[in-house]
Amino acid sequence: MVTGGAGFLGSYLIEELKRRGAQDIFVPLIGDYDLVDRQSVHRLMADAKPDLVFHLAAQVGGIGANRQNPGRYMFSNAMMGLHVFEECRLARVKKLVAVGTICAYPKFTPVPFKEDDLWNGYPEETNAPYGIAKKMMLVLSQGYREQYGMNSVVLFPVNLYGPRDNFNPESSHVIPALIRKCVEAREAGRDEIVLWGDGSPTREFLYAADAAEGLVMAAAKYDASDPVNLGTGTEISIGDLAVLIAEQTGFRGRLRWDPSQPNGQPRRRLDVTRARERFGFVARTKFADGLRAPIDYFEEQHAKGAL
């Protein structure tokens, strides 16, 4: 069973599971099962009868969406995690793979981010409620393993990108947001676009298909509740990213930064040693190669009026 299987990362995970021979994959849809509601999750487990559960479902967005919905994101994501863990325990699910978020790390985590630093400070303020709600699953995993012997793992992927991403300007993350802004400005003949912050923060990006491969490798080979990062171990500044996307989308105007808007976390780059050592995961896709795919995807969908 893949919660969030109809979403961005979920679509790649299902492709990877099928590639490896999985045939009976249950994807609960929000219209049928509300994971924030305990009885709905109980009914889901009875209907799906899963042996293996991937919990990807989340209510999430970029900096703007996090600022507008701190209470909702905290409550909804915390309750989903609590209900999924407890109902998996009661149903005696053989293994649960839960997906956390890089937003769980402290705001000023030493770079590269090591898993042992997860509790050494408060997350960056704009996404702290979401990050803390998702990090709670790590405590659940460790507590349930200790008390009930439940086999669960919690992985912390860095920022994801790729085709089929969320390009909604109200809730998208930085790469799809920049792609959309540049393409629409190019088409409208505008001579500048305004971007949040000052461009100095750095981010690390993991191609969604690589992340899906990491989840399946962990399901097959990793059986502990120590947190594990999924990433590439490389970073790029938001300023350099914006220039790169402008070049690849053909936008020739000015990039104007608005420092009155938040930058978010100053730097993000992961130590990816543990994933390599524990279950052999190494990201395949280089960023310069992977970035072309979501740009081409958006251009194609936008031309058809789908985005």
Secondary structure, 3 states (H helix, E strand, C coil): CEECCCCHHHHHHHHHHHHCCCCCCCCCCCCCCCCCCHHHHHHHHHHHCCCEEEECCCCCCCHHHHHHCHHHHHHHHHHHHHHHHHHHHHCCCCEEEEECCHHHCECCCCCCECHHHCCCCCECHHHHHHHHHHHHHHHHHHHHHHHHCCCEEEEEECEEECCCCCCCCCCCCHHHHHHHHHHHHHHHCCCEEEEECCCCCEECEEEHHHHHHHHHHHHHHCCCCCCEEECCCCCEEHHHHHHHHHHHHCCCCEEEEECCCCCCCCCCCECCHHHHHHHCCCCCCCHHHHCHHHHHHHHHHHHCCCC
